[in-house]
Amino acid sequence: MLVLLCLAQFMLILDVTVVNVALPDMATDLDLGRQALTWVVTSYTLCFGGLMLLGGRLADVFGAHRTVLAGIAVFTAASLVTGLATGAPMLLGGRMSQGVGAALLSPAALSIVTTGFHGAERNKALGVWAAVGGAGSAIGVLLGGALTDGPGWQWVFYINVPVGVLALAALPGLLPARPPRPARLDLPGALLVTAGTGALIYGLVKAGDTGWSGAATLLSLLAAVVLYGAFAAAERVGGAPLMDLRMLTRRPVVAGAFLLLIATALLIAFFFLGSVYLQHVRGFSPLRTGLVFLPVAVATAVGAHLGSRLVGRIGSRTTAVAGMVIAAAGTAPLTRLSHDGSVYAGLLPGLAVASLGLGAVFVTATTTALAMVAREEAGLASGVVNTFHEVGGSIGVAVLSTVAAAGVEHGAIDGFTDAFRLSAVVAAVSAGVALFLVPRGRPQTTGGPHVH
């Protein structure tokens, strides 16, 4: 059961990074512009993050085993549709449906893992679950390159189909069938927060074409503010709110959410920008691009491992600040990219160093957010923080693709250097914010579940 559930979770994490290497080939075959390319990445993480809390509530209402199977079925079917896409509408519709399936599957599967194992076995199972997240990101870049260079970018999505069919065939006989627990569903809240984030991302992407003062940009950003306000109002008066907004008044949770938002925004945007730069400007093949990114993904995992040790020794604040400073230092050389400079002496070491720092920030964010949170609230706190994790990737790609618009569309090197310059500034400013926002001391986590 654990192997199959982790395999399903592996697909979800894989689909965050596996697509980046295939983007240039998708753009060529389907005639996609910068906006459509950006939405290929952001539409998945938008629906995944925006609907994750609702997915967890559905697991309570209908039973985790039913929700897991429904999530796998939706994700598998959506992967097939996305691979068969003949244009942007079908491609983006498939990606959004993949996100819906992921939002159903991930929290329900984690619920089964945390309740199906006890004592030391639970810690081992959660360790395997966490390792799958890191492995999915690392293998995603390499697998994306190999599949795109081989049978074609469509197989980035087709590869999920046999895995999903296998899981659907084997899991029903393995999953524990626990009775559902009656609970009210906050559908308005889920729709408002997802629509608000969608409007925000649309406005950020549109700014690359119409400018920050363009009517479409301003109206979208205004709509996002209104929708977020409506979401906050709905959560305050609702009988069964999707998110307890009081959780966002707690300093450790706010600090963890902030760190995850920034770290994910930078890391996912690095994969996006780096992939387009290497293939569109430098003429790298998808496989060679994947090989370049493999050390970057490994550096992220190493940073996470080091961060988990440092948090306990020097505290959350020092680790978070150091991680962001390292990320800024690694990004700084990327502001001097050129059309003919060595990738292995410039882009690769810069991204690897930056990712090492961000990996440490990921661990610090999670442990900080769950510090001093009661055990019965750990699930809610981790759900809130992981929502910021997924949404952060969407926002990061939207903002930096807009700044790098000339580079993404025409291969202009200035577009990429401007985007990396902004990334370095954001990392440096975030280090300063972390110095005051992250609590002192070494956090004592509750041991509650994490999504990733």
Helices and strands as residue ranges (DSSP letters): H 2-30, H 34-50, H 52-62, H 64-83, H 88-116, H 120-149, H 155-158, H 160-170, G 171-173, H 187-210, H 215-237, G 245-249, H 251-276, I 277-281, H 286-314, H 316-331, G 332-336, H 347-370, G 375-377, H 378-403, H 405-410, H 413-437
